[in-house]
């Protein structure tokens, strides 16, 4: 196993907060032009997805279906009570 693969496996075991901090640090280590290219590609993909929704080409769920999944999920979550 390569060092990079081992590092990735270890990093994936961290909490979400820790993974976000590492991802942010890695992004900041990339030169500005590359970051700008990555951001432009990300924006382009988002716009492509939005256009598919507008054109009716995207697979989408109805509001009622999303609401049901959300309610079913929330039933299983215990929220802390305020004293």
Chimera marker file (.cmm) of the C-alpha trace (Angstrom):
<marker_set name="trace">
<marker id="1" x="0.000" y="0.000" z="0.000" r="1" g="1" b="0" radius="0.5"/>
<marker id="2" x="1.365" y="3.394" z="-0.907" r="1" g="1" b="0" radius="0.5"/>
<marker id="3" x="1.923" y="6.070" z="1.707" r="1" g="1" b="0" radius="0.5"/>
<marker id="4" x="-0.743" y="8.268" z="0.090" r="1" g="1" b="0" radius="0.5"/>
<marker id="5" x="-3.338" y="5.471" z="0.126" r="1" g="1" b="0" radius="0.5"/>
<marker id="6" x="-2.590" y="4.706" z="3.800" r="1" g="1" b="0" radius="0.5"/>
<marker id="7" x="-2.807" y="8.402" z="4.628" r="1" g="1" b="0" radius="0.5"/>
<marker id="8" x="-6.186" y="8.616" z="2.879" r="1" g="1" b="0" radius="0.5"/>
<marker id="9" x="-7.516" y="5.562" z="4.724" r="1" g="1" b="0" radius="0.5"/>
<marker id="10" x="-6.433" y="7.070" z="8.041" r="1" g="1" b="0" radius="0.5"/>
<marker id="11" x="-7.893" y="10.464" z="7.164" r="1" g="1" b="0" radius="0.5"/>
<marker id="12" x="-11.257" y="8.925" z="6.273" r="1" g="1" b="0" radius="0.5"/>
<marker id="13" x="-11.485" y="7.597" z="9.841" r="1" g="1" b="0" radius="0.5"/>
<marker id="14" x="-11.386" y="11.147" z="11.250" r="1" g="1" b="0" radius="0.5"/>
<marker id="15" x="-14.465" y="13.117" z="12.243" r="1" g="1" b="0" radius="0.5"/>
<marker id="16" x="-16.200" y="15.190" z="9.599" r="1" g="1" b="0" radius="0.5"/>
<marker id="17" x="-14.904" y="18.389" z="11.223" r="1" g="1" b="0" radius="0.5"/>
<marker id="18" x="-11.326" y="17.107" z="11.083" r="1" g="1" b="0" radius="0.5"/>
<marker id="19" x="-11.713" y="15.965" z="7.452" r="1" g="1" b="0" radius="0.5"/>
<marker id="20" x="-13.049" y="19.398" z="6.481" r="1" g="1" b="0" radius="0.5"/>
<marker id="21" x="-10.060" y="21.089" z="8.136" r="1" g="1" b="0" radius="0.5"/>
<marker id="22" x="-7.658" y="18.807" z="6.257" r="1" g="1" b="0" radius="0.5"/>
<marker id="23" x="-9.489" y="19.313" z="2.948" r="1" g="1" b="0" radius="0.5"/>
<marker id="24" x="-9.349" y="23.077" z="3.453" r="1" g="1" b="0" radius="0.5"/>
<marker id="25" x="-5.632" y="22.968" z="4.247" r="1" g="1" b="0" radius="0.5"/>
<marker id="26" x="-4.963" y="20.830" z="1.168" r="1" g="1" b="0" radius="0.5"/>
<marker id="27" x="-6.953" y="23.210" z="-1.065" r="1" g="1" b="0" radius="0.5"/>
<marker id="28" x="-4.993" y="26.168" z="0.319" r="1" g="1" b="0" radius="0.5"/>
<marker id="29" x="-1.764" y="24.362" z="-0.541" r="1" g="1" b="0" radius="0.5"/>
<marker id="30" x="-2.698" y="24.332" z="-4.256" r="1" g="1" b="0" radius="0.5"/>
<marker id="31" x="-1.591" y="27.317" z="-6.296" r="1" g="1" b="0" radius="0.5"/>
<marker id="32" x="-4.151" y="30.049" z="-6.975" r="1" g="1" b="0" radius="0.5"/>
<marker id="33" x="-4.543" y="29.388" z="-10.721" r="1" g="1" b="0" radius="0.5"/>
<marker id="34" x="-5.300" y="25.714" z="-10.127" r="1" g="1" b="0" radius="0.5"/>
<marker id="35" x="-7.803" y="26.572" z="-7.373" r="1" g="1" b="0" radius="0.5"/>
<marker id="36" x="-9.491" y="29.019" z="-9.727" r="1" g="1" b="0" radius="0.5"/>
<marker id="37" x="-9.697" y="26.334" z="-12.434" r="1" g="1" b="0" radius="0.5"/>
<marker id="38" x="-11.187" y="23.876" z="-9.943" r="1" g="1" b="0" radius="0.5"/>
<marker id="39" x="-13.746" y="26.440" z="-8.787" r="1" g="1" b="0" radius="0.5"/>
<marker id="40" x="-14.706" y="27.262" z="-12.390" r="1" g="1" b="0" radius="0.5"/>
<marker id="41" x="-15.192" y="23.544" z="-13.133" r="1" g="1" b="0" radius="0.5"/>
<marker id="42" x="-17.315" y="23.161" z="-9.999" r="1" g="1" b="0" radius="0.5"/>
<marker id="43" x="-19.454" y="26.164" z="-10.953" r="1" g="1" b="0" radius="0.5"/>
<marker id="44" x="-19.877" y="24.815" z="-14.461" r="1" g="1" b="0" radius="0.5"/>
<marker id="45" x="-21.088" y="21.455" z="-13.120" r="1" g="1" b="0" radius="0.5"/>
<marker id="46" x="-23.585" y="23.164" z="-10.799" r="1" g="1" b="0" radius="0.5"/>
<marker id="47" x="-24.928" y="25.265" z="-13.667" r="1" g="1" b="0" radius="0.5"/>
<marker id="48" x="-25.217" y="22.147" z="-15.836" r="1" g="1" b="0" radius="0.5"/>
<marker id="49" x="-27.263" y="20.429" z="-13.138" r="1" g="1" b="0" radius="0.5"/>
<marker id="50" x="-29.484" y="23.475" z="-12.659" r="1" g="1" b="0" radius="0.5"/>
<marker id="51" x="-30.115" y="23.627" z="-16.403" r="1" g="1" b="0" radius="0.5"/>
<marker id="52" x="-31.164" y="19.956" z="-16.407" r="1" g="1" b="0" radius="0.5"/>
<marker id="53" x="-33.693" y="20.733" z="-13.678" r="1" g="1" b="0" radius="0.5"/>
<marker id="54" x="-35.001" y="23.748" z="-15.594" r="1" g="1" b="0" radius="0.5"/>
<marker id="55" x="-35.247" y="21.696" z="-18.806" r="1" g="1" b="0" radius="0.5"/>
<marker id="56" x="-37.062" y="18.889" z="-17.004" r="1" g="1" b="0" radius="0.5"/>
<marker id="57" x="-34.259" y="16.401" z="-17.725" r="1" g="1" b="0" radius="0.5"/>
<marker id="58" x="-33.225" y="15.781" z="-14.109" r="1" g="1" b="0" radius="0.5"/>
<marker id="59" x="-34.499" y="12.948" z="-11.976" r="1" g="1" b="0" radius="0.5"/>
<marker id="60" x="-36.312" y="14.687" z="-9.154" r="1" g="1" b="0" radius="0.5"/>
<marker id="61" x="-38.487" y="13.781" z="-6.205" r="1" g="1" b="0" radius="0.5"/>
<marker id="62" x="-41.804" y="15.418" z="-5.429" r="1" g="1" b="0" radius="0.5"/>
<marker id="63" x="-42.007" y="17.686" z="-2.416" r="1" g="1" b="0" radius="0.5"/>
<marker id="64" x="-44.322" y="15.202" z="-0.693" r="1" g="1" b="0" radius="0.5"/>
<marker id="65" x="-41.782" y="12.381" z="-1.155" r="1" g="1" b="0" radius="0.5"/>
<marker id="66" x="-38.938" y="14.502" z="0.228" r="1" g="1" b="0" radius="0.5"/>
<marker id="67" x="-41.084" y="15.628" z="3.156" r="1" g="1" b="0" radius="0.5"/>
<marker id="68" x="-41.956" y="12.000" z="3.987" r="1" g="1" b="0" radius="0.5"/>
<marker id="69" x="-38.296" y="10.910" z="3.949" r="1" g="1" b="0" radius="0.5"/>
<marker id="70" x="-37.377" y="13.911" z="6.086" r="1" g="1" b="0" radius="0.5"/>
<marker id="71" x="-40.125" y="13.213" z="8.620" r="1" g="1" b="0" radius="0.5"/>
<marker id="72" x="-39.252" y="9.510" z="8.745" r="1" g="1" b="0" radius="0.5"/>
<marker id="73" x="-35.605" y="10.398" z="9.336" r="1" g="1" b="0" radius="0.5"/>
<marker id="74" x="-36.373" y="12.965" z="12.028" r="1" g="1" b="0" radius="0.5"/>
<marker id="75" x="-38.453" y="10.441" z="13.952" r="1" g="1" b="0" radius="0.5"/>
<marker id="76" x="-35.291" y="8.386" z="14.486" r="1" g="1" b="0" radius="0.5"/>
<marker id="77" x="-33.223" y="11.323" z="15.746" r="1" g="1" b="0" radius="0.5"/>
<marker id="78" x="-33.165" y="12.234" z="19.404" r="1" g="1" b="0" radius="0.5"/>
<marker id="79" x="-32.742" y="15.960" z="19.864" r="1" g="1" b="0" radius="0.5"/>
<marker id="80" x="-31.367" y="17.295" z="23.137" r="1" g="1" b="0" radius="0.5"/>
<marker id="81" x="-33.999" y="18.984" z="25.263" r="1" g="1" b="0" radius="0.5"/>
<marker id="82" x="-33.404" y="22.437" z="26.666" r="1" g="1" b="0" radius="0.5"/>
<marker id="83" x="-33.524" y="22.477" z="30.493" r="1" g="1" b="0" radius="0.5"/>
<link id1="1" id2="2" r="1" g="1" b="0" radius="0.2"/>
<link id1="2" id2="3" r="1" g="1" b="0" radius="0.2"/>
<link id1="3" id2="4" r="1" g="1" b="0" radius="0.2"/>
<link id1="4" id2="5" r="1" g="1" b="0" radius="0.2"/>
<link id1="5" id2="6" r="1" g="1" b="0" radius="0.2"/>
<link id1="6" id2="7" r="1" g="1" b="0" radius="0.2"/>
<link id1="7" id2="8" r="1" g="1" b="0" radius="0.2"/>
<link id1="8" id2="9" r="1" g="1" b="0" radius="0.2"/>
<link id1="9" id2="10" r="1" g="1" b="0" radius="0.2"/>
<link id1="10" id2="11" r="1" g="1" b="0" radius="0.2"/>
<link id1="11" id2="12" r="1" g="1" b="0" radius="0.2"/>
<link id1="12" id2="13" r="1" g="1" b="0" radius="0.2"/>
<link id1="13" id2="14" r="1" g="1" b="0" radius="0.2"/>
<link id1="14" id2="15" r="1" g="1" b="0" radius="0.2"/>
<link id1="15" id2="16" r="1" g="1" b="0" radius="0.2"/>
<link id1="16" id2="17" r="1" g="1" b="0" radius="0.2"/>
<link id1="17" id2="18" r="1" g="1" b="0" radius="0.2"/>
<link id1="18" id2="19" r="1" g="1" b="0" radius="0.2"/>
<link id1="19" id2="20" r="1" g="1" b="0" radius="0.2"/>
<link id1="20" id2="21" r="1" g="1" b="0" radius="0.2"/>
<link id1="21" id2="22" r="1" g="1" b="0" radius="0.2"/>
<link id1="22" id2="23" r="1" g="1" b="0" radius="0.2"/>
<link id1="23" id2="24" r="1" g="1" b="0" radius="0.2"/>
<link id1="24" id2="25" r="1" g="1" b="0" radius="0.2"/>
<link id1="25" id2="26" r="1" g="1" b="0" radius="0.2"/>
<link id1="26" id2="27" r="1" g="1" b="0" radius="0.2"/>
<link id1="27" id2="28" r="1" g="1" b="0" radius="0.2"/>
<link id1="28" id2="29" r="1" g="1" b="0" radius="0.2"/>
<link id1="29" id2="30" r="1" g="1" b="0" radius="0.2"/>
<link id1="30" id2="31" r="1" g="1" b="0" radius="0.2"/>
<link id1="31" id2="32" r="1" g="1" b="0" radius="0.2"/>
<link id1="32" id2="33" r="1" g="1" b="0" radius="0.2"/>
<link id1="33" id2="34" r="1" g="1" b="0" radius="0.2"/>
<link id1="34" id2="35" r="1" g="1" b="0" radius="0.2"/>
<link id1="35" id2="36" r="1" g="1" b="0" radius="0.2"/>
<link id1="36" id2="37" r="1" g="1" b="0" radius="0.2"/>
<link id1="37" id2="38" r="1" g="1" b="0" radius="0.2"/>
<link id1="38" id2="39" r="1" g="1" b="0" radius="0.2"/>
<link id1="39" id2="40" r="1" g="1" b="0" radius="0.2"/>
<link id1="40" id2="41" r="1" g="1" b="0" radius="0.2"/>
<link id1="41" id2="42" r="1" g="1" b="0" radius="0.2"/>
<link id1="42" id2="43" r="1" g="1" b="0" radius="0.2"/>
<link id1="43" id2="44" r="1" g="1" b="0" radius="0.2"/>
<link id1="44" id2="45" r="1" g="1" b="0" radius="0.2"/>
<link id1="45" id2="46" r="1" g="1" b="0" radius="0.2"/>
<link id1="46" id2="47" r="1" g="1" b="0" radius="0.2"/>
<link id1="47" id2="48" r="1" g="1" b="0" radius="0.2"/>
<link id1="48" id2="49" r="1" g="1" b="0" radius="0.2"/>
<link id1="49" id2="50" r="1" g="1" b="0" radius="0.2"/>
<link id1="50" id2="51" r="1" g="1" b="0" radius="0.2"/>
<link id1="51" id2="52" r="1" g="1" b="0" radius="0.2"/>
<link id1="52" id2="53" r="1" g="1" b="0" radius="0.2"/>
<link id1="53" id2="54" r="1" g="1" b="0" radius="0.2"/>
<link id1="54" id2="55" r="1" g="1" b="0" radius="0.2"/>
<link id1="55" id2="56" r="1" g="1" b="0" radius="0.2"/>
<link id1="56" id2="57" r="1" g="1" b="0" radius="0.2"/>
<link id1="57" id2="58" r="1" g="1" b="0" radius="0.2"/>
<link id1="58" id2="59" r="1" g="1" b="0" radius="0.2"/>
<link id1="59" id2="60" r="1" g="1" b="0" radius="0.2"/>
<link id1="60" id2="61" r="1" g="1" b="0" radius="0.2"/>
<link id1="61" id2="62" r="1" g="1" b="0" radius="0.2"/>
<link id1="62" id2="63" r="1" g="1" b="0" radius="0.2"/>
<link id1="63" id2="64" r="1" g="1" b="0" radius="0.2"/>
<link id1="64" id2="65" r="1" g="1" b="0" radius="0.2"/>
<link id1="65" id2="66" r="1" g="1" b="0" radius="0.2"/>
<link id1="66" id2="67" r="1" g="1" b="0" radius="0.2"/>
<link id1="67" id2="68" r="1" g="1" b="0" radius="0.2"/>
<link id1="68" id2="69" r="1" g="1" b="0" radius="0.2"/>
<link id1="69" id2="70" r="1" g="1" b="0" radius="0.2"/>
<link id1="70" id2="71" r="1" g="1" b="0" radius="0.2"/>
<link id1="71" id2="72" r="1" g="1" b="0" radius="0.2"/>
<link id1="72" id2="73" r="1" g="1" b="0" radius="0.2"/>
<link id1="73" id2="74" r="1" g="1" b="0" radius="0.2"/>
<link id1="74" id2="75" r="1" g="1" b="0" radius="0.2"/>
<link id1="75" id2="76" r="1" g="1" b="0" radius="0.2"/>
<link id1="76" id2="77" r="1" g="1" b="0" radius="0.2"/>
<link id1="77" id2="78" r="1" g="1" b="0" radius="0.2"/>
<link id1="78" id2="79" r="1" g="1" b="0" radius="0.2"/>
<link id1="79" id2="80" r="1" g="1" b="0" radius="0.2"/>
<link id1="80" id2="81" r="1" g="1" b="0" radius="0.2"/>
<link id1="81" id2="82" r="1" g="1" b="0" radius="0.2"/>
<link id1="82" id2="83" r="1" g="1" b="0" radius="0.2"/>
</marker_set>
